Amino acid sequence: MTKAQQLSVGGDNNGAITIDNNGAMLIAATPWALPGGGLYGVITNTGDITLQTQGGLKVDGLVHSYSGDISLAAGDSYDPGNTMAFRGGSNVTSTGGSVTMTASSFALEAGSNVAGSNHSYTQITQMPVTPTPTPTPTPEPTPTPTPEPTPTPIPTPEPTPTPPPTPEPTPIPVPTPTPIPIPTPTPTPTPTPAPEPAPAPTPLPTPTPTPAPQPTPTPTPVPTPTPAPVPTPTPAPTPAPTPIPPPVSADICIVAPNSALCQVLSPPTASEPVKPVLLASNEVIKTVSHGTAASPVVADDKTDEPLSSEPKSQSGSPTTTEKTGKENALPKKTYCN
């Protein structure tokens, strides 16, 4: 199709244009040197444009309406051949209406223009119809025939045989029995029951009370006393006896007041009371020292034992040592009063 217009009585292009083509349709482009002049394509000033085909629709030229709607349709339903194509340079426009396209597939080349008054268009794509699956009919169950009841045969009654008549026997006469006289029983004398002696009541034995078991007291464990360690007494060191030098003069304490003999004869103090035995021994030693200048007197072990048990310190205070037994016994008397 090259040109389709609507001509009115006055010669104006007003009115609707409807084309229903039995097959495919081509809207050709406007030739450059076509005699007759004017616009080519499908054009109307006032009215709708409807182009319907039964195949493909191809637009190479112009489809335009100034005030109506444009509807393009390729086929009535889905078909792979119902294709709508727009070549570059084609124009499908409506100044005051809408543009609607319906086809199974579309192909718009670069340079083609499809637009309505809203600068857009509506595209409807035909879809293949999915066949509705035919439901498999459910077979009706065959009813089980009800068996007819077999009638119970009625047995034929057998005739009851008639018994032959039994002749009645002649009864034998029964002789009348002579009654035997029953003797009168002699009553047995009832013996008088002797009264039974009442049994003496047996006393119930008194149960012996079982004594309650006394719990055995658990002895409290006595802790074993740990013996305190007895410290081993440290023996006091026995001072070595200082040899007494022979006296130079008659009174050694005047010549050597610091001598050990003079220290022994020091007066008693509060820390060292008067000891008569010790004083007597010192007098004997002093007397012997004046008479003999050869060697110091060696006292008897038993006699001088108290002297060695009480050593003197350098300060003159005696060291007190508590002893028992033989050491505290009185020394043997070896002097005169």
C-alpha positions as CSV (number, residue, x, y, z in Angstrom):
1,M,0.0,0.0,0.0
2,T,1.4,3.3,-1.1
3,K,-1.3,5.8,-0.2
4,A,-4.5,5.7,1.9
5,Q,-6.5,8.8,2.7
6,Q,-10.0,9.8,3.8
7,L,-11.6,12.3,1.5
8,S,-14.7,14.2,2.6
9,V,-17.3,16.0,0.5
10,G,-15.4,19.3,0.8
11,G,-12.2,17.6,-0.2
12,D,-10.7,17.5,3.3
13,N,-8.9,14.4,4.7
14,N,-11.2,13.9,7.7
15,G,-12.6,10.7,9.2
16,A,-11.5,7.2,10.3
17,I,-9.5,4.7,8.2
18,T,-9.9,1.0,8.8
19,I,-8.1,-1.7,6.7
20,D,-8.5,-5.5,7.4
21,N,-6.2,-7.3,5.0
22,N,-6.5,-11.0,4.3
23,G,-2.8,-11.8,4.4
24,A,0.4,-9.7,5.0
25,M,0.6,-5.9,4.5
26,L,3.4,-3.5,3.6
27,I,3.1,0.3,4.2
28,A,5.6,1.5,1.5
29,A,7.9,4.5,1.8
30,T,7.1,7.8,-0.1
31,P,8.9,7.8,-3.4
32,W,11.0,10.9,-4.3
33,A,9.4,11.6,-7.7
34,L,5.9,10.3,-7.5
35,P,3.4,12.2,-9.8
36,G,0.4,13.8,-8.2
37,G,2.1,15.4,-5.2
38,G,0.8,15.4,-1.6
39,L,1.7,13.1,1.3
40,Y,1.9,9.4,1.0
41,G,1.1,6.6,3.4
42,V,-1.9,6.3,5.7
43,I,-2.9,9.7,6.9
44,T,-6.1,11.3,8.4
45,N,-6.7,14.7,10.0
46,T,-9.5,13.7,12.4
47,G,-10.2,10.1,13.1
48,D,-8.8,6.8,14.2
49,I,-6.5,4.5,12.0
50,T,-6.9,0.7,12.3
51,L,-4.7,-1.6,10.3
52,Q,-5.4,-5.4,10.8
53,T,-3.7,-8.2,8.9
54,Q,-4.0,-12.0,8.9
55,G,-0.2,-12.3,8.6
56,G,2.9,-10.1,9.0
57,L,2.8,-6.3,9.0
58,K,5.8,-4.2,7.8
59,V,5.9,-0.4,7.9
60,D,8.5,1.4,5.7
61,G,6.6,4.7,5.3
62,L,4.2,7.0,7.3
63,V,1.1,6.2,9.4
64,H,-0.2,9.4,11.1
65,S,-3.4,10.8,12.7
66,Y,-3.6,14.4,14.0
67,S,-6.3,13.7,16.5
68,G,-7.3,10.0,16.6
69,D,-5.8,6.8,17.9
70,I,-3.7,4.3,15.9
71,S,-4.1,0.5,16.3
72,L,-1.8,-1.9,14.4
73,A,-2.4,-5.7,14.6
74,A,-0.6,-8.6,12.9
75,G,-2.8,-11.6,13.2
76,D,-5.6,-12.4,15.6
77,S,-3.6,-14.9,17.7
78,Y,-0.1,-16.3,18.3
79,D,1.7,-17.5,15.2
80,P,5.4,-17.4,14.4
81,G,4.6,-15.6,11.1
82,N,2.7,-12.8,12.8
83,T,5.7,-10.4,13.0
84,M,5.5,-6.6,13.0
85,A,8.6,-4.8,11.6
86,F,9.5,-1.1,11.4
87,R,12.2,-0.1,8.9
88,G,14.6,2.8,9.6
89,G,13.0,6.1,8.6
90,S,9.4,4.9,9.2
91,N,7.0,7.0,11.3
92,V,3.9,5.8,13.2
93,T,2.7,8.9,15.2
94,S,-0.5,10.4,16.6
95,T,-0.6,14.0,17.6
96,G,-3.7,13.8,19.8
97,G,-4.1,10.1,20.4
98,S,-2.4,6.8,21.4
99,V,-0.5,4.1,19.5
100,T,-1.2,0.4,20.2
101,M,0.7,-2.5,18.5
102,T,-0.3,-6.2,18.7
103,A,1.8,-9.0,17.2
104,S,3.6,-12.3,18.1
105,S,7.0,-10.6,17.7
106,F,8.4,-7.1,17.0
107,A,11.4,-5.8,15.2
108,L,12.2,-2.0,15.3
109,E,15.2,-0.9,13.3
110,A,17.3,2.1,14.2
111,G,15.8,5.4,12.9
112,S,12.2,4.2,13.2
113,N,9.8,6.3,15.2
114,V,6.6,5.0,17.0
115,A,5.0,7.4,19.5
116,G,1.6,8.7,20.5
117,S,0.7,12.0,22.2
118,N,2.4,10.8,25.4
119,H,5.6,10.1,23.4
120,S,5.2,6.3,24.0
121,Y,3.2,3.4,22.7
122,T,1.5,0.2,24.1
123,Q,2.9,-3.1,22.9
124,I,0.9,-6.3,23.3
125,T,2.7,-9.6,22.6
126,Q,0.6,-12.6,21.5
127,M,1.5,-15.7,23.6
128,P,1.1,-19.3,22.5
129,V,-2.1,-20.8,24.0
130,T,-1.2,-23.5,26.4
131,P,-3.6,-26.4,25.7
132,T,-5.7,-27.2,28.7
133,P,-4.8,-30.8,29.6
134,T,-7.7,-33.1,29.2
135,P,-8.4,-34.7,32.5
136,T,-8.2,-38.4,32.6
137,P,-11.6,-39.7,33.2
138,T,-11.9,-41.7,36.4
139,P,-13.4,-45.0,35.5
140,E,-16.5,-45.7,37.4
141,P,-16.1,-48.8,39.5
142,T,-18.0,-51.8,38.2
143,P,-20.6,-52.7,40.9
144,T,-20.1,-56.2,42.2
145,P,-23.3,-58.1,41.4
146,T,-25.1,-59.3,44.5
147,P,-25.5,-63.0,44.2
148,E,-29.1,-64.2,44.4
149,P,-29.6,-66.4,47.5
150,T,-30.1,-70.0,46.6
151,P,-33.5,-71.0,48.0
152,T,-33.4,-73.8,50.6
153,P,-35.2,-76.8,49.2
154,I,-38.1,-77.8,51.3
155,P,-37.8,-81.5,52.2
156,T,-40.7,-83.7,51.3
157,P,-42.3,-84.9,54.5
158,E,-42.1,-88.7,54.8
159,P,-45.4,-90.3,55.8
160,T,-45.3,-91.6,59.4
161,P,-45.9,-95.4,59.2
162,T,-48.8,-96.6,61.1
163,P,-47.7,-99.2,63.7
164,P,-49.7,-102.4,63.8
165,P,-51.9,-102.6,66.9
166,T,-50.3,-104.4,69.8
167,P,-52.6,-106.9,71.4
168,E,-53.2,-106.2,75.1
169,P,-51.9,-109.0,77.3
170,T,-54.2,-110.7,79.8
171,P,-53.2,-109.6,83.3
172,I,-52.1,-112.3,85.7
173,P,-54.0,-112.0,89.0
174,V,-51.7,-110.9,91.9
175,P,-52.3,-112.7,95.2
176,T,-53.0,-110.5,98.2
177,P,-50.0,-110.6,100.6
178,T,-50.6,-111.5,104.2
179,P,-49.4,-108.6,106.4
180,I,-46.6,-109.6,108.8
181,P,-47.2,-108.3,112.3
182,I,-44.8,-105.6,113.3
183,P,-43.4,-106.1,116.9
184,T,-43.6,-103.2,119.3
185,P,-40.1,-101.9,119.9
186,T,-38.9,-101.7,123.5
187,P,-37.7,-98.2,124.3
188,T,-34.0,-98.0,125.2
189,P,-33.5,-96.4,128.6
190,T,-31.8,-93.0,128.3
191,P,-28.7,-93.0,130.6
192,T,-28.4,-89.9,132.9
193,P,-25.3,-88.0,131.7
194,A,-22.7,-87.5,134.4
195,P,-21.7,-83.9,134.8
196,E,-18.2,-83.2,133.4
197,P,-15.8,-81.6,135.9
198,A,-14.9,-78.0,135.0
199,P,-11.3,-77.9,134.0
200,A,-9.1,-75.7,136.1
201,P,-8.0,-72.6,134.2
202,T,-4.4,-72.8,133.2
203,P,-2.6,-69.6,134.3
204,L,-1.1,-67.7,131.4
205,P,2.7,-67.6,131.6
206,T,4.0,-64.1,132.4
207,P,6.4,-63.1,129.6
208,T,9.9,-62.3,130.8
209,P,10.6,-58.7,129.8
210,T,13.5,-58.6,127.4
211,P,15.9,-56.0,128.6
212,A,16.6,-53.2,126.1
213,P,20.1,-53.6,124.8
214,Q,22.4,-51.0,126.2
215,P,24.6,-49.4,123.5
216,T,28.3,-50.2,124.2
217,P,29.9,-46.8,124.8
218,T,32.6,-46.1,122.4
219,P,35.7,-45.3,124.4
220,T,37.1,-41.8,123.6
221,P,40.5,-42.2,122.3
222,V,43.1,-40.8,124.7
223,P,45.7,-39.0,122.7
224,T,49.2,-40.3,123.4
225,P,51.1,-37.4,124.9
226,T,54.1,-36.5,122.9
227,P,57.0,-36.3,125.3
228,A,58.6,-32.9,125.3
229,P,62.2,-33.2,124.2
230,V,64.5,-32.9,127.2
231,P,67.3,-30.6,126.3
232,T,70.7,-32.2,126.8
233,P,72.3,-30.0,129.5
234,T,75.5,-28.4,128.2
235,P,78.2,-29.1,130.7
236,A,79.8,-26.0,132.0
237,P,83.4,-25.9,130.9
238,T,85.7,-26.6,133.8
239,P,88.2,-23.8,133.9
240,A,91.8,-24.9,133.9
241,P,93.3,-24.1,137.3
242,T,95.7,-21.3,137.1
243,P,99.0,-22.2,138.7
244,I,99.6,-20.1,141.8
245,P,103.0,-18.5,141.8
246,P,105.0,-18.7,145.0
247,P,104.4,-15.8,147.2
248,V,107.1,-13.1,147.2
249,S,106.2,-11.5,150.4
250,A,104.4,-12.5,153.5
251,D,101.0,-11.1,152.2
252,I,100.4,-12.0,148.5
253,C,97.3,-9.9,148.4
254,I,99.3,-6.8,149.1
255,V,101.8,-7.6,146.4
256,A,99.3,-8.9,143.9
257,P,95.8,-7.8,144.8
258,N,94.4,-9.2,141.5
259,S,95.6,-12.7,142.2
260,A,93.2,-15.6,142.0
261,L,93.8,-16.3,145.8
262,C,92.9,-12.7,146.6
263,Q,89.8,-13.0,144.5
264,V,88.7,-16.1,146.4
265,L,89.1,-14.3,149.7
266,S,86.9,-11.4,148.5
267,P,84.2,-10.4,151.0
268,P,80.7,-11.8,150.6
269,T,78.2,-9.9,148.5
270,A,74.4,-10.2,148.1
271,S,74.9,-12.4,145.0
272,E,77.4,-14.6,146.9
273,P,76.6,-15.3,150.5
274,V,79.0,-16.5,153.2
275,K,80.0,-20.1,152.7
276,P,81.8,-21.5,155.8
277,V,83.2,-24.6,154.1
278,L,84.6,-22.5,151.2
279,L,86.1,-19.9,153.6
280,A,87.8,-22.7,155.7
281,S,89.3,-24.2,152.5
282,N,90.6,-20.8,151.5
283,E,92.3,-20.4,154.9
284,V,94.0,-23.7,154.6
285,I,95.3,-22.9,151.1
286,K,96.5,-19.5,152.4
287,T,98.3,-21.1,155.4
288,V,99.9,-23.7,153.1
289,S,101.0,-21.1,150.6
290,H,102.8,-19.1,153.3
291,G,104.7,-22.2,154.4
292,T,105.5,-23.9,151.1
293,A,106.6,-22.1,147.9
294,A,107.5,-25.1,145.9
295,S,104.2,-26.0,144.0
296,P,100.5,-25.2,144.2
297,V,98.5,-27.5,146.5
298,V,96.5,-30.1,144.6
299,A,93.4,-30.8,146.5
300,D,91.8,-34.2,146.8
301,D,89.2,-34.9,144.1
302,K,86.5,-35.7,146.7
303,T,87.5,-32.8,149.0
304,D,87.8,-30.1,146.3
305,E,84.7,-31.2,144.3
306,P,82.6,-28.3,145.5
307,L,85.3,-25.9,144.4
308,S,85.2,-27.1,140.8
309,S,81.5,-27.2,140.7
310,E,81.3,-23.4,141.4
311,P,83.6,-21.6,139.0
312,K,84.3,-17.9,139.4
313,S,83.7,-15.4,136.7
314,Q,86.1,-12.5,135.9
315,S,83.8,-10.0,137.7
316,G,83.9,-11.9,140.9
317,S,80.3,-13.1,140.8
318,P,80.0,-16.8,141.3
319,T,78.2,-19.0,138.7
320,T,75.4,-20.9,140.5
321,T,75.0,-24.5,139.2
322,E,72.2,-26.6,140.8
323,K,73.3,-30.3,141.3
324,T,72.1,-33.2,143.3
325,G,73.6,-36.3,144.8
326,K,77.2,-36.7,145.6
327,E,78.3,-33.3,144.4
328,N,76.1,-31.5,147.0
329,A,77.4,-33.7,149.9
330,L,79.5,-31.9,152.5
331,P,83.2,-32.3,151.9
332,K,85.4,-34.3,154.2
333,K,86.8,-32.2,157.0
334,T,90.5,-31.8,156.7
335,Y,91.1,-28.9,159.0
336,C,90.7,-27.8,162.7
337,N,88.3,-25.2,164.0
